[in-house]
Amino acid sequence: MSNAALANPADAPQAIENFQQSVGRIRAALKQVIVGQEAVIEQLLICALTGSHALLVGAPGLAKTLMVKSLASIFDWKFSRVQFTPDLMPSDITGYELLMRDNTTGNTEMKFRFGPIFANLVLADEINRAAPKTQSALLEAMAERHVTVGGVTYQLDDPFLVIATQNPIEQEGTYPLPEAQLDRFMMEIRIGYPTPEVERDIVQRTTSSELPVPDKQFTPELFNQLKHLVRSVPVPDPIADYAVALCAASRPGGNGTTHKSCEQYVTFGAGPRGSQNLVMASKARALMYGRPVPTREDIVAVAKPILRHRIIVNHRAMGDGISTDDLIDKLLKEVAK
């Protein structure tokens, strides 16, 4: 699968078909252990195939951890899980320097002990329980893909993804995530309760035998080909303009570009990273559905998980019962028509 396959019209159909087959294998492997949650799996795959971080929000027991571990197994990635607690220190994530003695020479020197952040896929469980000092260490890793300890910078593995979970129910002993850190997540993926039929299937599966971890499906080289193919997808100017218009309409005080509802209910709107992620996610989704270029349909499909954590509503919105998803619905219906 050549990275330039989409540039050659003759090669594009085969490249897209290969991409679809690869995504189909991933879905089939995930369905061995995950029941339902089709939309969640699709959004998680979009984040993985674009090399982006994701925030999973849902009540306990909805297979968030199992989903992430299964994804790492399919791609044969090094996986680590960090349980975030209020007393978690930055060194518990990044690693630390330790004074050690060389058994051969007897000399002592500082050695760096690598922390769990040095993995391809890091599960940050209940991320909002960690103190701001620890959050800042994670933010450097997410933003720059390296960590600095003792004045020395250590590069992280490639690929490097953080998938964080957040419990929307228990808020005691939690810290709000900084907006700068939220902006580093491509998507806020919300996981709802299953239907009774799906829940019955879950109960039958999980109470009869141990669920197997999916087998490796891809080599690192094949994953990189998939990721590069996503980046090579061309984006028509009207689609890029639509992504920009949606984000601009969410920003209050936008000199005529702001939607009236956002002017009334929003404190801060989506920044340029919002429009970048809309376009990138639409590229991946277009390939997943066999299209050589993204359409407005792709932008609409990914708009809520990409924009909901980037639009900060004010107290008036809370008082009137207006959520970020309500505002995004208005933008999708009324912007750039």
N, C-alpha and C positions, 0 to 999 in steps of 0.2 A: 504494500500500500504506500505509494509515493506521496510525499508531502505536497508535491506540485500536481497531484492527480486532478484536482478540481480546476486547475488552470487550463488543462487540456480537455476540451469538450468530449473527445472520444473516450478518455479514461474516466471521466466523472461518474457515469452510471455504475461502473464496476466498483469504484472506490466507495460510493454511497452504499451499494449493496453489501460490500464487505463490512462497512461500519455498522449497518443494521444487523447483520448476522452476529457481529461481536456483541452488540448491545443485547440482542436476543439471548445469547449464551449467558450473559450476566444476569438478566432477568430470570431465566430458568434456574440458574444456580441459587439465586436469592429466594425464589419461591419454594425451594426445598425446605427452608427454615422459617420463612416469613409468610404469614397468611394475610392476604388482603394488602392494604396500604399501597395500592398501585401508584397513586399520585405522589406519595412520599418517596417511594423508590425512584420514580422518574426524576424528581427534583434532586435527590441525593446523587443520582448518576450524572446529572448535568453538572453538579458541583465537582464531582470527581473527574469527569472528562475535561473540564476546563481548569483543573488544578486549583480549585477555589475552596475556601473554608465555608463551613455550614454550621448553623445553630439550630438544634432540634429542641422544640418546646412541646412538652407533653407530660401528662400525669405518669406516675410510676406504673410499671408493668406493661408498657406498650411496646416492648421489644426494641427500644432505642439502642441499647448496648449491643444486643444480638445482631442488629442490622449493621452496625458499624464494624463489628468483629468479622462478620461474614464478608463484607465488602473488602476488608484488608486481606482476608484469606483468598478471595477470588483473584485479586491482583498480585498475590504473593508479596505483599508489603510487610515490612517490619511494623509491628503494631505495639502501642503502649497505651495504658489507661492510667489516668491520674484522677484520684478522687479529691475534689476540691473541698477544703474545710477552712474555717476562719483562721486556724493556726498554720496553714500551709505557707512556707517561705519560698521566695524566688529560687533559692538554691535547690529546693526540692523538685523543681521543674527543670532548671537549666543545668544543674550539676554544680560541683564545687571543687576548689583546690584543697589538696590534702598533703601535708608534709609526710613524705615517705622515705624510707631508707633503702638504698640499693644493696642487695645482699652480696653482690660481688665486690664492690668497692668500699662499702660501708659509708658512703657519702649520703647525705640527706638532701632532698630537693622537693620542690612543689610539683605535684602531679595533678592533672585535671581528671576528675571522675565524671564521666558523661551522665547527664540526667535523662529522664524519660522523654524529653523533648526531641532527642535525637532518634527519631523514627520517621517512617514514611507517613503513617497515619496515627495521630494522637487523639485519643478520646478524652476530652476534658469534661469529666462527669460533674454535674451540678456546679457549673462554672461560676455562678453568681454567689457562691458561698465563700470565695476567696477574697482577702482584703485587697484594697487598691494597689498596694506595693507589689503583690504577687501578680495582679492583673497587668501591671506595667511591664513585667518581665515577659509575660506571655505575648503582650502586644508587640514588643520588639521582634519576637520570633515570627509572629504572624505577618507583620508588615515587611520586615527586612529579610526574613528567612536566614537569620543568623542570631547568635547570642554572644554577649560580651561579658566575660568573667575575668576579674583581675587584670583588666586592661588588654586582654587578648580576645580577639574575635574568632569564633568558631562557626563555620558554615554548616547549615543543616542539610539533611539528606534531600535528594531530589528523586521523586516528588516529595513534597511536604505539605500535608493537609491537617488542619485542626477541625475536628467535628466536636462541637460542644453541646452538652445537654443542659436544659434548664427546666426546673419544676415550676409550673405556673401556680401551684397551690400553696406550698409552704413558703412564706415570705419572711418568717422570723429568722433572724441570724443571716440574712442575705445582704449583699451589696449591689446596687444598681450598676450595670455594666456601663463604662464610659462610652459616650457617643462615638469617639474615635475608634474604639475597639469594635463596637457594633458594626461600624461602617466597613470593617475588614472582612466581615462575613458576607459572602455573596448572597445567601438566602437565610431567612428565618423560616424554617420548615415546621409547621404546626401539625402535630399528630393527634388525631381525635380518637375517641373510643370506637371499637369495632361494632358492626351490626350484630344482633343476636346470632344470626347464622354463621358469621365469621368467627365469633367468639366460641361457639360450640365446636367449630373445627379446630380452633386453637387448643381448647381444653382436651379434645380427643387426642390430638397429636402430642401434647406436652405431658400428658399423664400416663401414656402407654410406654414410651421409650425415650431415651436421650436423643435430642435433636443433633444430627451430624453437622459439623462445620463444613461448608462447601469446599470442594477441592479447588486447587489452583487452576485458573483458566487462561491466564495470560503471563507472558514474560514481560519484564520491564521495557524491553525494546518495542514490543507490540503496543503496550500502553502508550508509550511516547509517540508512536505513529498515530494512534487515535487522537491524542491531544493535539498534535501538530496539524492533523487534518481539520479539526475543529477551527483552529486559528486561521487556516487557509481559506475558509469559506468567505466568499465576497459578500458584502452587505450593500444593498442598494441605498442610494442617498435618501429616498423617502422613508425607509425603515429606520435609518440612523436619525433622521429628523424627528420621527415619531417618538423615539426613545428620549431624545433631548427635550422635546416638547412636554412629555409627561413629567419629567423631573422638574423642568422650569415652572410648570403650572403648580407644582407642590410647594414652591418657595414664596412665602409672604413678602410683599414689597418688591415684586418682580417687574415693575414698570410696564404693566399691561399684560405680562405673560402669566400672572398668577390666576388660578381658578378662584372664583368668588368664595367657594366653600373653604378652600385652603387659606385664603386671606382672613377668613373669619375664625377658623378653628386650629390653625397650625402655628406653632412657634418656630420650628425649623423644618425646612423641606429637604428633599433628597439632593445631595451634591453630585458633582460630575462622576464619582465612582458609581452612582446609581445608574446613569445612562450607559456607562461602560459595561456594567454587568448585565444590563438588559440586552445589549447587543451581543455580548459573548454567550449568554445563556440561550438566546434565540438561535445563534449559530448551531450550538450543540443539539437543540431540540429539532431544528430543521433537518439535520442529518439523521436523527433518530426516526423521523417520520418520512425519510426518503426524498427530501427536497434539497436541491443544490444551493438554494439561497433562502434566508429567513423571510417570513412574511409577518404582517401585522398580527396574524393569529398566534404566532410564536411569541411575540412581545406580550400580547394579552395573557397568554398562558402562564408566563413567568413573572408577571408584574407584581402580584401580591407578595409572594415570598421574597422578592428582591427589594421592594419598596417599603414594606410594612414596618421594618425596624429602622428605616431612614427618615420617616416622617414622624416628627414629635408633635403630638397634639397638645393644646393648652387646656387650662381648667374649664373654659367654656365648653369645649368639646366633651370633656368628662361629664359636666353637668347636664348637657343635652343628650348624653348617651351616644355620641358619635365616635366611632372607632376608626382606626387607620384604614381598615379594610373597607369601611363605608366610603371614606374619602377616595380611596383608590378606585372603587367602583364608579364613582362620579367622574373621575378623571378619564377612565377608560371609555365611558359613554359619551363624554362631551368634549374631550380635547382632540384637536386636529381632525375634526370631522369634515 
